Amino acid sequence: MSHNFKRIALLRAARLFDVAAVSLTFLVAFAVGSGSDTLPSFAAVLLLRIKLVNVIIFGGYLVFCSLIFSSCGFYLSHRISGWGRRTRETLLATTLITAVHLVLPVHMEFATSSFYVVFWFLAFAVLVLTRLIGQQVLYYVRSLEETKEALSS
C-alpha cells in the first residue's frame, strides 16, 4: 500500500470515528437528560415513530459536525504539537457543535439544560480521550515500522 493511501484511509476512519463519537454522546446525553432511571425495552424502541425529516436533520447535523472538526484542525498533523493546542481545538469544536443545538430552528422537547451540559461534557471528554489513545497507537505503530526497517537493513 502506498503512503498516501494509508493516510487517506486513516483520515477517513478518524472522521467516521469522530462522527460516531458525537452520535453516541448525543444518545447518552439524551438518556441522561431525560431523567429516566430505566432504559426502554427493545420493543418500545421499535415502536418509536421516527420521521424522515428528523433523520435528514440529524444526518445534516453530523455533516456539519464533520465540517466543524475539519475547520478546527482535527485532521491536521499533530505529531509535534502539544496538548494545549489539541485541547483548545477540541474545546472550540465541542462548544460549536453544542451551540448549534441552541440556534437550530428545530424544536427538541428533550433538549433541557442538563442535556446540553451532559452533551458538551461527554463530547469533550470522548474526543480528548480518543485523540490521546489515537496518538499513542500511532506512536506505537510508527515505532514498530522503524524497528522493522532497522532490522531489515
N, C-alpha and C positions, 0 to 999 in steps of 0.2 A: 504494500500500500504506500502511496505517496504521502509525503509530509502534509501537503495541502489538503488531501482528502481526509486525513486524520483530524486536522484542525477544524475543518468544516463540520465533520461528524460530531466532534466534541462540543462545538459551539451550538449546534442544533440540539444536542442532548441537554446541554445546560439550559437553553431556552425552554425546552419542553419541561424539564425538571422544575424550573422557576415558576412556570405557569401552573404546573400540578401542585406545587407547594402553596401558591396563592389560593387555588381552588380548595385544597384541603383545609387551610386555615380559615377560609370563608365558611366552610361547613362546620368546623369545630366552633368557631365564634357564634354561628347561628345556633348550635346546640347549647352552648354555654349561655348565650344571651337570652334564650327562650325561657330559662328558669326552670325547665322541667328536669326532674331528677331521674326520670326513666327514659330509655330510648324507645322509639316506636317499634312495633313489631314489623317484620318483613312485609306482612300482608297490608299493614297500614301504610307503609311506604309505597307499595304498589298501587294503592288506591288514591294516592295524591294526584290531583289534576295539575299537570304542568302544561302551561300554554306555550305554544311555539314561539310567541313573541318573547317570553321570558328566557327561553333557551337562546334565541338570537341575541338578545340584550346581554346575557351573561357571556356568550361567545365573543361579542364585541368588546366587552369589558376586559376579557382575558387578552385579546389582541392589543388593547390599549395598555394593559399592564406590561406586555412584552415590549411595546414601544417605549414605555417609561423606563424599563430596565435598560434598554439599549441606550437611551439618551442620558441616563445616569452613569453610564460607563461600566455596566456589569460585565460586558463581554470583551473588554479591552484586556490587554496583558497586565497582570498584577504580580508578576514574578518578583519584581524588585520593590514594589510599593509597600508601604507599611500598613498596619491595621487601622490607623486613623483614617486614611483615605477610603478604604473599603467600608468602614463603619459609617462614615459620612455619606457615601453613595447609597448604602442600604437604608440609612435613616431617611434620606431625601426620598428615595423611591417608595418606601412604605408609607411615608406621610402623604405623598402624592396619590398613591393608589387608594388610601383611606379617604382622602379629601374628595376624591371623585364620587364616592358614595353620597357625600353631603350635597354636592351640586347637581347630581343626576336628577332629571325631572321625573324619574320613576319612583312611585310611592312603594316603599318596602315596609310593611307593617311590623316585621320582626326587627327592624334596624333601630334598636334603642341605643342609648348612650353606652350601656355596658357592651353591646355588640361591637360598637366602634372601638372601644378601648381594648377589648379582647382581640379583635381582628388585628388592630395595629400592633399590639404587643406580640402576638403569635407570629404574624408575618415577619416582623423584625427579627425575632428570635430564630425562627426557622431559616430565614435567608442568611443570617450571620453564621449559624451553625453549619449550614450546607456549604458555605464558602470556606469555612475553616476546614471541614472534612475534605472538600474537594481539593484544596491547596495541598493538604498532607498526602492525599492519594497521588496527585500529580508529582509531588516531590519524590515519593517512593518509586513511581514508575520511571521517572527520569533517572533516578539513581540506579535502578536495575538496568536500564538501557546503557548507561555509561559503564557499568561494571561488565556487561556483556560485550560491549565494544572493546574495552580494555583487555579482556581475556582473549578475544579473537585476534587481536593484533600482536 
